Amino acid sequence: MQDDKSVKSEMIRCGKRTYFFDVKVASNNDRYLKITETRLMEENEPRKRSTVMIFPEDIGRFNSVLSQVSKLLTQEGK
């Protein structure tokens, strides 16, 4: 099985967690966003991995809700 083609990749390290943002092209030439979180559970244990995929028809709503909740998380004293 061949992996989907990667168009753009970004990585963010946050302590024991690492986030990967990959724009990929599927076999039908549709693009999608794949967000993967890996985290270190215990020393000498394998990392735990979680993935979510966002498709073009959903990215607007995803972005809107993410923006709203991001504002709530970054408001000081509220």
N, CA, C, O and CB atoms as a CASP TS submission, in Angstrom:
PFRMAT TS
TARGET T0000
AUTHOR 0000-0000-0000
METHOD Language model
MODEL 1
PARENT N/A
ATOM      1  N   MET     1       0.844  -1.183   0.000  1.00  0.00           N
ATOM      2  CA  MET     1       0.000   0.000   0.000  1.00  0.00           C
ATOM      3  C   MET     1       0.886   1.242   0.000  1.00  0.00           C
ATOM      4  O   MET     1       1.802   1.352   0.816  1.00  0.00           O
ATOM      5  CB  MET     1      -0.959   0.001   1.222  1.00  0.00           C
ATOM      6  N   GLN     2       0.623   2.160  -0.894  1.00  0.00           N
ATOM      7  CA  GLN     2       1.433   3.363  -1.019  1.00  0.00           C
ATOM      8  C   GLN     2       0.848   4.474  -0.158  1.00  0.00           C
ATOM      9  O   GLN     2      -0.368   4.663  -0.129  1.00  0.00           O
ATOM     10  CB  GLN     2       1.525   3.808  -2.490  1.00  0.00           C
ATOM     11  N   ASP     3       1.717   5.220   0.550  1.00  0.00           N
ATOM     12  CA  ASP     3       1.264   6.352   1.354  1.00  0.00           C
ATOM     13  C   ASP     3       0.800   7.473   0.441  1.00  0.00           C
ATOM     14  O   ASP     3       1.265   7.607  -0.691  1.00  0.00           O
ATOM     15  CB  ASP     3       2.384   6.848   2.293  1.00  0.00           C
ATOM     16  N   ASP     4      -0.137   8.286   0.959  1.00  0.00           N
ATOM     17  CA  ASP     4      -0.561   9.453   0.211  1.00  0.00           C
ATOM     18  C   ASP     4       0.600  10.435   0.118  1.00  0.00           C
ATOM     19  O   ASP     4       1.459  10.491   0.998  1.00  0.00           O
ATOM     20  CB  ASP     4      -1.795  10.115   0.868  1.00  0.00           C
ATOM     21  N   LYS     5       0.608  11.198  -0.950  1.00  0.00           N
ATOM     22  CA  LYS     5       1.688  12.149  -1.209  1.00  0.00           C
ATOM     23  C   LYS     5       1.574  13.352  -0.273  1.00  0.00           C
ATOM     24  O   LYS     5       0.497  13.926  -0.112  1.00  0.00           O
ATOM     25  CB  LYS     5       1.664  12.610  -2.683  1.00  0.00           C
ATOM     26  N   SER     6       2.690  13.721   0.335  1.00  0.00           N
ATOM     27  CA  SER     6       2.730  14.868   1.234  1.00  0.00           C
ATOM     28  C   SER     6       3.027  16.136   0.440  1.00  0.00           C
ATOM     29  O   SER     6       3.964  16.176  -0.358  1.00  0.00           O
ATOM     30  CB  SER     6       3.787  14.659   2.344  1.00  0.00           C
ATOM     31  N   VAL     7       2.218  17.172   0.669  1.00  0.00           N
ATOM     32  CA  VAL     7       2.384  18.455  -0.006  1.00  0.00           C
ATOM     33  C   VAL     7       3.145  19.425   0.893  1.00  0.00           C
ATOM     34  O   VAL     7       4.033  20.144   0.434  1.00  0.00           O
ATOM     35  CB  VAL     7       1.015  19.046  -0.400  1.00  0.00           C
ATOM     36  N   LYS     8       2.791  19.439   2.174  1.00  0.00           N
ATOM     37  CA  LYS     8       3.402  20.364   3.134  1.00  0.00           C
ATOM     38  C   LYS     8       3.336  19.719   4.507  1.00  0.00           C
ATOM     39  O   LYS     8       2.329  19.102   4.852  1.00  0.00           O
ATOM     40  CB  LYS     8       2.684  21.764   3.132  1.00  0.00           C
ATOM     41  N   SER     9       4.395  19.852   5.294  1.00  0.00           N
ATOM     42  CA  SER     9       4.438  19.302   6.645  1.00  0.00           C
ATOM     43  C   SER     9       5.019  20.330   7.602  1.00  0.00           C
ATOM     44  O   SER     9       5.987  21.018   7.278  1.00  0.00           O
ATOM     45  CB  SER     9       5.264  18.000   6.682  1.00  0.00           C
ATOM     46  N   GLU    10       4.427  20.427   8.770  1.00  0.00           N
ATOM     47  CA  GLU    10       4.925  21.282   9.850  1.00  0.00           C
ATOM     48  C   GLU    10       4.892  20.468  11.134  1.00  0.00           C
ATOM     49  O   GLU    10       4.051  19.584  11.294  1.00  0.00           O
ATOM     50  CB  GLU    10       4.073  22.602   9.989  1.00  0.00           C
ATOM     51  N   MET    11       5.809  20.767  12.048  1.00  0.00           N
ATOM     52  CA  MET    11       5.892  20.048  13.308  1.00  0.00           C
ATOM     53  C   MET    11       6.033  21.049  14.445  1.00  0.00           C
ATOM     54  O   MET    11       6.726  22.058  14.321  1.00  0.00           O
ATOM     55  CB  MET    11       7.076  19.051  13.301  1.00  0.00           C
ATOM     56  N   ILE    12       5.352  20.749  15.573  1.00  0.00           N
ATOM     57  CA  ILE    12       5.452  21.583  16.773  1.00  0.00           C
ATOM     58  C   ILE    12       5.776  20.657  17.939  1.00  0.00           C
ATOM     59  O   ILE    12       5.079  19.667  18.156  1.00  0.00           O
ATOM     60  CB  ILE    12       4.119  22.398  17.034  1.00  0.00           C
ATOM     61  N   ARG    13       6.827  20.971  18.691  1.00  0.00           N
ATOM     62  CA  ARG    13       7.173  20.211  19.898  1.00  0.00           C
ATOM     63  C   ARG    13       6.689  20.987  21.109  1.00  0.00           C
ATOM     64  O   ARG    13       6.970  22.178  21.249  1.00  0.00           O
ATOM     65  CB  ARG    13       8.714  19.945  19.986  1.00  0.00           C
ATOM     66  N   CYS    14       5.964  20.310  21.980  1.00  0.00           N
ATOM     67  CA  CYS    14       5.400  20.921  23.190  1.00  0.00           C
ATOM     68  C   CYS    14       5.637  19.988  24.363  1.00  0.00           C
ATOM     69  O   CYS    14       4.751  19.216  24.728  1.00  0.00           O
ATOM     70  CB  CYS    14       3.876  21.221  23.021  1.00  0.00           C
ATOM     71  N   GLY    15       6.812  20.046  24.955  1.00  0.00           N
ATOM     72  CA  GLY    15       7.126  19.164  26.073  1.00  0.00           C
ATOM     73  C   GLY    15       7.152  17.708  25.628  1.00  0.00           C
ATOM     74  O   GLY    15       7.914  17.337  24.734  1.00  0.00           O
ATOM     75  N   LYS    16       6.314  16.885  26.257  1.00  0.00           N
ATOM     76  CA  LYS    16       6.263  15.464  25.925  1.00  0.00           C
ATOM     77  C   LYS    16       5.392  15.169  24.706  1.00  0.00           C
ATOM     78  O   LYS    16       5.272  14.018  24.286  1.00  0.00           O
ATOM     79  CB  LYS    16       5.752  14.683  27.107  1.00  0.00           C
ATOM     80  N   ARG    17       4.792  16.205  24.145  1.00  0.00           N
ATOM     81  CA  ARG    17       3.910  16.034  22.988  1.00  0.00           C
ATOM     82  C   ARG    17       4.550  16.646  21.743  1.00  0.00           C
ATOM     83  O   ARG    17       5.248  17.658  21.815  1.00  0.00           O
ATOM     84  CB  ARG    17       2.525  16.678  23.255  1.00  0.00           C
ATOM     85  N   THR    18       4.298  16.017  20.620  1.00  0.00           N
ATOM     86  CA  THR    18       4.714  16.549  19.325  1.00  0.00           C
ATOM     87  C   THR    18       3.511  16.499  18.402  1.00  0.00           C
ATOM     88  O   THR    18       2.805  15.492  18.344  1.00  0.00           O
ATOM     89  CB  THR    18       5.924  15.746  18.727  1.00  0.00           C
ATOM     90  N   TYR    19       3.278  17.590  17.678  1.00  0.00           N
ATOM     91  CA  TYR    19       2.154  17.680  16.748  1.00  0.00           C
ATOM     92  C   TYR    19       2.697  17.799  15.330  1.00  0.00           C
ATOM     93  O   TYR    19       3.633  18.556  15.071  1.00  0.00           O
ATOM     94  CB  TYR    19       1.232  18.889  17.092  1.00  0.00           C
ATOM     95  N   PHE    20       2.101  17.046  14.423  1.00  0.00           N
ATOM     96  CA  PHE    20       2.454  17.089  13.010  1.00  0.00           C
ATOM     97  C   PHE    20       1.228  17.536  12.225  1.00  0.00           C
ATOM     98  O   PHE    20       0.135  17.004  12.414  1.00  0.00           O
ATOM     99  CB  PHE    20       2.969  15.700  12.509  1.00  0.00           C
ATOM    100  N   PHE    21       1.411  18.508  11.351  1.00  0.00           N
ATOM    101  CA  PHE    21       0.359  18.995  10.470  1.00  0.00           C
ATOM    102  C   PHE    21       0.807  18.693   9.047  1.00  0.00           C
ATOM    103  O   PHE    21       1.762  19.292   8.553  1.00  0.00           O
ATOM    104  CB  PHE    21       0.079  20.538  10.680  1.00  0.00           C
ATOM    105  N   ASP    22       0.128  17.778   8.396  1.00  0.00           N
ATOM    106  CA  ASP    22       0.519  17.339   7.054  1.00  0.00           C
ATOM    107  C   ASP    22      -0.624  17.546   6.073  1.00  0.00           C
ATOM    108  O   ASP    22      -1.720  17.021   6.271  1.00  0.00           O
ATOM    109  CB  ASP    22       0.947  15.861   7.066  1.00  0.00           C
ATOM    110  N   VAL    23      -0.372  18.310   5.016  1.00  0.00           N
ATOM    111  CA  VAL    23      -1.326  18.393   3.908  1.00  0.00           C
ATOM    112  C   VAL    23      -0.923  17.304   2.937  1.00  0.00           C
ATOM    113  O   VAL    23       0.218  17.248   2.479  1.00  0.00           O
ATOM    114  CB  VAL    23      -1.337  19.829   3.218  1.00  0.00           C
ATOM    115  N   LYS    24      -1.876  16.440   2.630  1.00  0.00           N
ATOM    116  CA  LYS    24      -1.591  15.284   1.785  1.00  0.00           C
ATOM    117  C   LYS    24      -2.533  15.252   0.591  1.00  0.00           C
ATOM    118  O   LYS    24      -3.580  15.900   0.590  1.00  0.00           O
ATOM    119  CB  LYS    24      -1.710  13.982   2.591  1.00  0.00           C
ATOM    120  N   VAL    25      -2.142  14.487  -0.428  1.00  0.00           N
ATOM    121  CA  VAL    25      -2.976  14.268  -1.601  1.00  0.00           C
ATOM    122  C   VAL    25      -3.311  12.784  -1.643  1.00  0.00           C
ATOM    123  O   VAL    25      -2.421  11.935  -1.685  1.00  0.00           O
ATOM    124  CB  VAL    25      -2.259  14.738  -2.924  1.00  0.00           C
ATOM    125  N   ALA    26      -4.602  12.484  -1.630  1.00  0.00           N
ATOM    126  CA  ALA    26      -5.064  11.098  -1.657  1.00  0.00           C
ATOM    127  C   ALA    26      -4.943  10.535  -3.076  1.00  0.00           C
ATOM    128  O   ALA    26      -4.652  11.263  -4.024  1.00  0.00           O
ATOM    129  CB  ALA    26      -6.530  10.999  -1.154  1.00  0.00           C
ATOM    130  N   SER    27      -5.169   9.249  -3.197  1.00  0.00           N
ATOM    131  CA  SER    27      -5.055   8.583  -4.502  1.00  0.00           C
ATOM    132  C   SER    27      -6.045   9.131  -5.531  1.00  0.00           C
ATOM    133  O   SER    27      -5.825   8.990  -6.734  1.00  0.00           O
ATOM    134  CB  SER    27      -5.271   7.085  -4.339  1.00  0.00           C
ATOM    135  N   ASN    28      -7.151   9.765  -5.064  1.00  0.00           N
ATOM    136  CA  ASN    28      -8.119  10.365  -5.994  1.00  0.00           C
ATOM    137  C   ASN    28      -7.820  11.839  -6.264  1.00  0.00           C
ATOM    138  O   ASN    28      -8.654  12.552  -6.822  1.00  0.00           O
ATOM    139  CB  ASN    28      -9.536  10.224  -5.441  1.00  0.00           C
ATOM    140  N   ASN    29      -6.610  12.302  -5.863  1.00  0.00           N
ATOM    141  CA  ASN    29      -6.111  13.673  -6.043  1.00  0.00           C
ATOM    142  C   ASN    29      -6.780  14.715  -5.150  1.00  0.00           C
ATOM    143  O   ASN    29      -6.564  15.910  -5.354  1.00  0.00           O
ATOM    144  CB  ASN    29      -6.289  14.077  -7.465  1.00  0.00           C
ATOM    145  N   ASP    30      -7.581  14.307  -4.173  1.00  0.00           N
ATOM    146  CA  ASP    30      -8.151  15.246  -3.210  1.00  0.00           C
ATOM    147  C   ASP    30      -7.127  15.522  -2.115  1.00  0.00           C
ATOM    148  O   ASP    30      -6.427  14.614  -1.667  1.00  0.00           O
ATOM    149  CB  ASP    30      -9.472  14.691  -2.602  1.00  0.00           C
ATOM    150  N   ARG    31      -7.044  16.773  -1.691  1.00  0.00           N
ATOM    151  CA  ARG    31      -6.150  17.141  -0.592  1.00  0.00           C
ATOM    152  C   ARG    31      -6.908  17.056   0.732  1.00  0.00           C
ATOM    153  O   ARG    31      -8.130  17.203   0.778  1.00  0.00           O
ATOM    154  CB  ARG    31      -5.571  18.570  -0.803  1.00  0.00           C
ATOM    155  N   TYR    32      -6.158  16.817   1.801  1.00  0.00           N
ATOM    156  CA  TYR    32      -6.735  16.804   3.140  1.00  0.00           C
ATOM    157  C   TYR    32      -5.651  17.133   4.147  1.00  0.00           C
ATOM    158  O   TYR    32      -4.461  17.028   3.849  1.00  0.00           O
ATOM    159  CB  TYR    32      -7.384  15.436   3.459  1.00  0.00           C
ATOM    160  N   LEU    33      -6.069  17.533   5.346  1.00  0.00           N
ATOM    161  CA  LEU    33      -5.148  17.845   6.428  1.00  0.00           C
ATOM    162  C   LEU    33      -5.146  16.685   7.407  1.00  0.00           C
ATOM    163  O   LEU    33      -6.202  16.245   7.860  1.00  0.00           O
ATOM    164  CB  LEU    33      -5.535  19.173   7.135  1.00  0.00           C
ATOM    165  N   LYS    34      -3.963  16.192   7.732  1.00  0.00           N
ATOM    166  CA  LYS    34      -3.797  15.121   8.711  1.00  0.00           C
ATOM    167  C   LYS    34      -3.039  15.706   9.900  1.00  0.00           C
ATOM    168  O   LYS    34      -1.900  16.151   9.760  1.00  0.00           O
ATOM    169  CB  LYS    34      -3.037  13.877   8.095  1.00  0.00           C
ATOM    170  N   ILE    35      -3.685  15.703  11.081  1.00  0.00           N
ATOM    171  CA  ILE    35      -3.061  16.206  12.296  1.00  0.00           C
ATOM    172  C   ILE    35      -2.762  15.000  13.180  1.00  0.00           C
ATOM    173  O   ILE    35      -3.659  14.229  13.521  1.00  0.00           O
ATOM    174  CB  ILE    35      -3.979  17.253  13.035  1.00  0.00           C
ATOM    175  N   THR    36      -1.497  14.849  13.543  1.00  0.00           N
ATOM    176  CA  THR    36      -1.075  13.714  14.369  1.00  0.00           C
ATOM    177  C   THR    36      -0.414  14.238  15.629  1.00  0.00           C
ATOM    178  O   THR    36       0.446  15.118  15.576  1.00  0.00           O
ATOM    179  CB  THR    36      -0.108  12.776  13.590  1.00  0.00           C
ATOM    180  N   GLU    37      -0.824  13.686  16.763  1.00  0.00           N
ATOM    181  CA  GLU    37      -0.197  13.993  18.044  1.00  0.00           C
ATOM    182  C   GLU    37       0.514  12.733  18.513  1.00  0.00           C
ATOM    183  O   GLU    37      -0.079  11.654  18.532  1.00  0.00           O
ATOM    184  CB  GLU    37      -1.250  14.490  19.106  1.00  0.00           C
ATOM    185  N   THR    38       1.774  12.864  18.890  1.00  0.00           N
ATOM    186  CA  THR    38       2.471  11.758  19.546  1.00  0.00           C
ATOM    187  C   THR    38       2.870  12.245  20.928  1.00  0.00           C
ATOM    188  O   THR    38       3.224  13.410  21.111  1.00  0.00           O
ATOM    189  CB  THR    38       3.728  11.276  18.715  1.00  0.00           C
ATOM    190  N   ARG    39       2.811  11.344  21.896  1.00  0.00           N
ATOM    191  CA  ARG    39       3.186  11.740  23.252  1.00  0.00           C
ATOM    192  C   ARG    39       3.902  10.609  23.963  1.00  0.00           C
ATOM    193  O   ARG    39       3.601   9.429  23.784  1.00  0.00           O
ATOM    194  CB  ARG    39       1.954  12.167  24.052  1.00  0.00           C
ATOM    195  N   LEU    40       4.851  11.014  24.765  1.00  0.00           N
ATOM    196  CA  LEU    40       5.637  10.078  25.559  1.00  0.00           C
ATOM    197  C   LEU    40       4.824   9.733  26.795  1.00  0.00           C
ATOM    198  O   LEU    40       4.458  10.614  27.573  1.00  0.00           O
ATOM    199  CB  LEU    40       7.037  10.676  25.943  1.00  0.00           C
ATOM    200  N   MET    41       4.540   8.444  26.973  1.00  0.00           N
ATOM    201  CA  MET    41       3.741   7.999  28.111  1.00  0.00           C
ATOM    202  C   MET    41       4.633   7.762  29.331  1.00  0.00           C
ATOM    203  O   MET    41       4.465   8.418  30.359  1.00  0.00           O
ATOM    204  CB  MET    41       2.963   6.716  27.755  1.00  0.00           C
ATOM    205  N   GLU    42       5.557   6.849  29.224  1.00  0.00           N
ATOM    206  CA  GLU    42       6.485   6.494  30.298  1.00  0.00           C
ATOM    207  C   GLU    42       7.862   6.303  29.676  1.00  0.00           C
ATOM    208  O   GLU    42       7.976   6.023  28.483  1.00  0.00           O
ATOM    209  CB  GLU    42       6.020   5.198  31.063  1.00  0.00           C
ATOM    210  N   GLU    43       8.887   6.453  30.471  1.00  0.00           N
ATOM    211  CA  GLU    43      10.242   6.196  29.981  1.00  0.00           C
ATOM    212  C   GLU    43      10.326   4.768  29.453  1.00  0.00           C
ATOM    213  O   GLU    43       9.740   3.853  30.032  1.00  0.00           O
ATOM    214  CB  GLU    43      11.296   6.427  31.104  1.00  0.00           C
ATOM    215  N   ASN    44      11.045   4.580  28.365  1.00  0.00           N
ATOM    216  CA  ASN    44      11.260   3.268  27.737  1.00  0.00           C
ATOM    217  C   ASN    44       9.982   2.627  27.208  1.00  0.00           C
ATOM    218  O   ASN    44       9.960   1.422  26.958  1.00  0.00           O
ATOM    219  CB  ASN    44      11.903   2.336  28.723  1.00  0.00           C
ATOM    220  N   GLU    45       8.934   3.398  27.035  1.00  0.00           N
ATOM    221  CA  GLU    45       7.680   2.913  26.441  1.00  0.00           C
ATOM    222  C   GLU    45       7.523   3.571  25.075  1.00  0.00           C
ATOM    223  O   GLU    45       8.035   4.668  24.853  1.00  0.00           O
ATOM    224  CB  GLU    45       6.439   3.226  27.368  1.00  0.00           C
ATOM    225  N   PRO    46       6.819   2.911  24.161  1.00  0.00           N
ATOM    226  CA  PRO    46       6.587   3.549  22.854  1.00  0.00           C
ATOM    227  C   PRO    46       5.668   4.760  22.997  1.00  0.00           C
ATOM    228  O   PRO    46       4.844   4.841  23.907  1.00  0.00           O
ATOM    229  CB  PRO    46       5.977   2.538  21.857  1.00  0.00           C
ATOM    230  N   ARG    47       5.837   5.679  22.081  1.00  0.00           N
ATOM    231  CA  ARG    47       4.984   6.869  22.086  1.00  0.00           C
ATOM    232  C   ARG    47       3.558   6.489  21.690  1.00  0.00           C
ATOM    233  O   ARG    47       3.353   5.586  20.879  1.00  0.00           O
ATOM    234  CB  ARG    47       5.544   7.952  21.124  1.00  0.00           C
ATOM    235  N   LYS    48       2.589   7.171  22.256  1.00  0.00           N
ATOM    236  CA  LYS    48       1.185   6.990  21.877  1.00  0.00           C
ATOM    237  C   LYS    48       0.883   7.966  20.746  1.00  0.00           C
ATOM    238  O   LYS    48       1.326   9.115  20.773  1.00  0.00           O
ATOM    239  CB  LYS    48       0.215   7.218  23.104  1.00  0.00           C
ATOM    240  N   ARG    49       0.134   7.508  19.760  1.00  0.00           N
ATOM    241  CA  ARG    49      -0.153   8.326  18.583  1.00  0.00           C
ATOM    242  C   ARG    49      -1.661   8.433  18.369  1.00  0.00           C
ATOM    243  O   ARG    49      -2.387   7.442  18.456  1.00  0.00           O
ATOM    244  CB  ARG    49       0.528   7.735  17.330  1.00  0.00           C
ATOM    245  N   SER    50      -2.118   9.656  18.087  1.00  0.00           N
ATOM    246  CA  SER    50      -3.520   9.914  17.745  1.00  0.00           C
ATOM    247  C   SER    50      -3.539  10.760  16.475  1.00  0.00           C
ATOM    248  O   SER    50      -2.709  11.651  16.292  1.00  0.00           O
ATOM    249  CB  SER    50      -4.285  10.638  18.927  1.00  0.00           C
ATOM    250  N   THR    51      -4.496  10.465  15.607  1.00  0.00           N
ATOM    251  CA  THR    51      -4.566  11.175  14.321  1.00  0.00           C
ATOM    252  C   THR    51      -6.006  11.579  14.016  1.00  0.00           C
ATOM    253  O   THR    51      -6.952  10.847  14.306  1.00  0.00           O
ATOM    254  CB  THR    51      -4.004  10.293  13.176  1.00  0.00           C
ATOM    255  N   VAL    52      -6.146  12.751  13.429  1.00  0.00           N
ATOM    256  CA  VAL    52      -7.436  13.213  12.916  1.00  0.00           C
ATOM    257  C   VAL    52      -7.197  13.751  11.509  1.00  0.00           C
ATOM    258  O   VAL    52      -6.163  14.359  11.233  1.00  0.00           O
ATOM    259  CB  VAL    52      -8.080  14.314  13.855  1.00  0.00           C
ATOM    260  N   MET    53      -8.162  13.521  10.625  1.00  0.00           N
ATOM    261  CA  MET    53      -8.054  14.029   9.255  1.00  0.00           C
ATOM    262  C   MET    53      -9.189  15.018   9.009  1.00  0.00           C
ATOM    263  O   MET    53     -10.341  14.759   9.357  1.00  0.00           O
ATOM    264  CB  MET    53      -8.096  12.861   8.211  1.00  0.00           C
ATOM    265  N   ILE    54      -8.846  16.153   8.403  1.00  0.00           N
ATOM    266  CA  ILE    54      -9.813  17.199   8.082  1.00  0.00           C
ATOM    267  C   ILE    54      -9.857  17.328   6.565  1.00  0.00           C
ATOM    268  O   ILE    54      -8.828  17.519   5.918  1.00  0.00           O
ATOM    269  CB  ILE    54      -9.438  18.569   8.766  1.00  0.00           C
ATOM    270  N   PHE    55     -11.053  17.223   6.009  1.00  0.00           N
ATOM    271  CA  PHE    55     -11.222  17.267   4.561  1.00  0.00           C
ATOM    272  C   PHE    55     -11.624  18.666   4.112  1.00  0.00           C
ATOM    273  O   PHE    55     -12.169  19.431   4.907  1.00  0.00           O
ATOM    274  CB  PHE    55     -12.271  16.240   4.109  1.00  0.00           C
ATOM    275  N   PRO    56     -11.366  19.016   2.853  1.00  0.00           N
ATOM    276  CA  PRO    56     -11.586  20.383   2.372  1.00  0.00           C
ATOM    277  C   PRO    56     -12.982  20.932   2.668  1.00  0.00           C
ATOM    278  O   PRO    56     -13.120  22.109   3.000  1.00  0.00           O
ATOM    279  CB  PRO    56     -11.346  20.432   0.897  1.00  0.00           C
ATOM    280  N   GLU    57     -14.003  20.107   2.554  1.00  0.00           N
ATOM    281  CA  GLU    57     -15.371  20.588   2.778  1.00  0.00           C
ATOM    282  C   GLU    57     -15.633  20.931   4.250  1.00  0.00           C
ATOM    283  O   GLU    57     -16.630  21.584   4.558  1.00  0.00           O
ATOM    284  CB  GLU    57     -16.375  19.535   2.309  1.00  0.00           C
ATOM    285  N   ASP    58     -14.762  20.506   5.155  1.00  0.00           N
ATOM    286  CA  ASP    58     -14.939  20.749   6.585  1.00  0.00           C
ATOM    287  C   ASP    58     -13.966  21.773   7.154  1.00  0.00           C
ATOM    288  O   ASP    58     -14.130  22.190   8.301  1.00  0.00           O
ATOM    289  CB  ASP    58     -14.792  19.466   7.334  1.00  0.00           C
ATOM    290  N   ILE    59     -12.973  22.186   6.402  1.00  0.00           N
ATOM    291  CA  ILE    59     -11.895  23.014   6.956  1.00  0.00           C
ATOM    292  C   ILE    59     -12.392  24.383   7.418  1.00  0.00           C
ATOM    293  O   ILE    59     -11.890  24.909   8.411  1.00  0.00           O
ATOM    294  CB  ILE    59     -10.796  23.195   5.921  1.00  0.00           C
ATOM    295  N   GLY    60     -13.352  24.963   6.729  1.00  0.00           N
ATOM    296  CA  GLY    60     -13.883  26.276   7.132  1.00  0.00           C
ATOM    297  C   GLY    60     -14.530  26.220   8.499  1.00  0.00           C
ATOM    298  O   GLY    60     -14.242  27.055   9.356  1.00  0.00           O
ATOM    299  N   ARG    61     -15.399  25.248   8.715  1.00  0.00           N
ATOM    300  CA  ARG    61     -16.063  25.094  10.014  1.00  0.00           C
ATOM    301  C   ARG    61     -15.048  24.729  11.100  1.00  0.00           C
ATOM    302  O   ARG    61     -15.123  25.233  12.221  1.00  0.00           O
ATOM    303  CB  ARG    61     -17.169  24.015   9.932  1.00  0.00           C
ATOM    304  N   PHE    62     -14.102  23.852  10.763  1.00  0.00           N
ATOM    305  CA  PHE    62     -13.060  23.449  11.711  1.00  0.00           C
ATOM    306  C   PHE    62     -12.258  24.670  12.151  1.00  0.00           C
ATOM    307  O   PHE    62     -12.016  24.866  13.342  1.00  0.00           O
ATOM    308  CB  PHE    62     -12.123  22.383  11.081  1.00  0.00           C
ATOM    309  N   ASN    63     -11.854  25.480  11.194  1.00  0.00           N
ATOM    310  CA  ASN    63     -11.066  26.683  11.465  1.00  0.00           C
ATOM    311  C   ASN    63     -11.848  27.678  12.324  1.00  0.00           C
ATOM    312  O   ASN    63     -11.291  28.286  13.238  1.00  0.00           O
ATOM    313  CB  ASN    63     -10.642  27.345  10.149  1.00  0.00           C
ATOM    314  N   SER    64     -13.127  27.838  12.030  1.00  0.00           N
ATOM    315  CA  SER    64     -13.974  28.771  12.777  1.00  0.00           C
ATOM    316  C   SER    64     -14.101  28.356  14.239  1.00  0.00           C
ATOM    317  O   SER    64     -13.940  29.181  15.138  1.00  0.00           O
ATOM    318  CB  SER    64     -15.362  28.859  12.137  1.00  0.00           C
ATOM    319  N   VAL    65     -14.387  27.091  14.474  1.00  0.00           N
ATOM    320  CA  VAL    65     -14.534  26.608  15.847  1.00  0.00           C
ATOM    321  C   VAL    65     -13.194  26.636  16.576  1.00  0.00           C
ATOM    322  O   VAL    65     -13.140  26.992  17.753  1.00  0.00           O
ATOM    323  CB  VAL    65     -15.115  25.183  15.859  1.00  0.00           C
ATOM    324  N   LEU    66     -12.125  26.268  15.900  1.00  0.00           N
ATOM    325  CA  LEU    66     -10.797  26.305  16.515  1.00  0.00           C
ATOM    326  C   LEU    66     -10.444  27.735  16.930  1.00  0.00           C
ATOM    327  O   LEU    66      -9.881  27.950  18.003  1.00  0.00           O
ATOM    328  CB  LEU    66      -9.729  25.746  15.541  1.00  0.00           C
ATOM    329  N   SER    67     -10.769  28.697  16.095  1.00  0.00           N
ATOM    330  CA  SER    67     -10.509  30.099  16.413  1.00  0.00           C
ATOM    331  C   SER    67     -11.301  30.532  17.649  1.00  0.00           C
ATOM    332  O   SER    67     -10.765  31.216  18.521  1.00  0.00           O
ATOM    333  CB  SER    67     -10.861  30.996  15.213  1.00  0.00           C
ATOM    334  N   GLN    68     -12.572  30.138  17.725  1.00  0.00           N
ATOM    335  CA  GLN    68     -13.415  30.495  18.868  1.00  0.00           C
ATOM    336  C   GLN    68     -12.878  29.911  20.167  1.00  0.00           C
ATOM    337  O   GLN    68     -12.763  30.622  21.165  1.00  0.00           O
ATOM    338  CB  GLN    68     -14.844  30.018  18.639  1.00  0.00           C
ATOM    339  N   VAL    69     -12.554  28.644  20.163  1.00  0.00           N
ATOM    340  CA  VAL    69     -12.079  28.023  21.406  1.00  0.00           C
ATOM    341  C   VAL    69     -10.670  28.498  21.754  1.00  0.00           C
ATOM    342  O   VAL    69     -10.318  28.555  22.932  1.00  0.00           O
ATOM    343  CB  VAL    69     -12.102  26.491  21.282  1.00  0.00           C
ATOM    344  N   SER    70      -9.866  28.835  20.761  1.00  0.00           N
ATOM    345  CA  SER    70      -8.529  29.370  21.026  1.00  0.00           C
ATOM    346  C   SER    70      -8.620  30.690  21.778  1.00  0.00           C
ATOM    347  O   SER    70      -7.828  30.943  22.686  1.00  0.00           O
ATOM    348  CB  SER    70      -7.751  29.560  19.714  1.00  0.00           C
ATOM    349  N   LYS    71      -9.584  31.535  21.406  1.00  0.00           N
ATOM    350  CA  LYS    71      -9.775  32.805  22.107  1.00  0.00           C
ATOM    351  C   LYS    71     -10.138  32.574  23.568  1.00  0.00           C
ATOM    352  O   LYS    71      -9.658  33.286  24.450  1.00  0.00           O
ATOM    353  CB  LYS    71     -10.863  33.638  21.422  1.00  0.00           C
ATOM    354  N   LEU    72     -10.985  31.578  23.825  1.00  0.00           N
ATOM    355  CA  LEU    72     -11.361  31.274  25.210  1.00  0.00           C
ATOM    356  C   LEU    72     -10.165  30.792  26.017  1.00  0.00           C
ATOM    357  O   LEU    72     -10.028  31.133  27.191  1.00  0.00           O
ATOM    358  CB  LEU    72     -12.467  30.219  25.242  1.00  0.00           C
ATOM    359  N   LEU    73      -9.306  30.004  25.396  1.00  0.00           N
ATOM    360  CA  LEU    73      -8.147  29.476  26.106  1.00  0.00           C
ATOM    361  C   LEU    73      -7.091  30.536  26.392  1.00  0.00           C
ATOM    362  O   LEU    73      -6.347  30.420  27.366  1.00  0.00           O
ATOM    363  CB  LEU    73      -7.532  28.359  25.313  1.00  0.00           C
ATOM    364  N   THR    74      -7.017  31.559  25.563  1.00  0.00           N
ATOM    365  CA  THR    74      -5.960  32.555  25.719  1.00  0.00           C
ATOM    366  C   THR    74      -6.413  33.810  26.462  1.00  0.00           C
ATOM    367  O   THR    74      -5.599  34.698  26.714  1.00  0.00           O
ATOM    368  CB  THR    74      -5.432  32.942  24.371  1.00  0.00           C
ATOM    369  N   GLN    75      -7.702  33.901  26.818  1.00  0.00           N
ATOM    370  CA  GLN    75      -8.175  35.039  27.591  1.00  0.00           C
ATOM    371  C   GLN    75      -7.652  34.943  29.016  1.00  0.00           C
ATOM    372  O   GLN    75      -7.815  33.917  29.677  1.00  0.00           O
ATOM    373  CB  GLN    75      -9.715  35.110  27.580  1.00  0.00           C
ATOM    374  N   GLU    76      -7.033  36.000  29.480  1.00  0.00           N
ATOM    375  CA  GLU    76      -6.478  35.997  30.835  1.00  0.00           C
ATOM    376  C   GLU    76      -7.537  36.387  31.848  1.00  0.00           C
ATOM    377  O   GLU    76      -8.313  37.316  31.622  1.00  0.00           O
ATOM    378  CB  GLU    76      -5.279  36.948  30.932  1.00  0.00           C
ATOM    379  N   GLY    77      -7.568  35.672  32.970  1.00  0.00           N
ATOM    380  CA  GLY    77      -8.464  36.006  34.071  1.00  0.00           C
ATOM    381  C   GLY    77      -9.922  35.759  33.815  1.00  0.00           C
ATOM    382  O   GLY    77     -10.761  36.321  34.520  1.00  0.00           O
ATOM    383  N   LYS    78     -10.266  34.951  32.849  1.00  0.00           N
ATOM    384  CA  LYS    78     -11.691  34.703  32.549  1.00  0.00           C
ATOM    385  C   LYS    78     -12.020  33.251  32.712  1.00  0.00           C
ATOM    386  O   LYS    78     -13.165  32.851  32.505  1.00  0.00           O
ATOM    387  CB  LYS    78     -12.046  35.153  31.133  1.00  0.00           C
TER
END
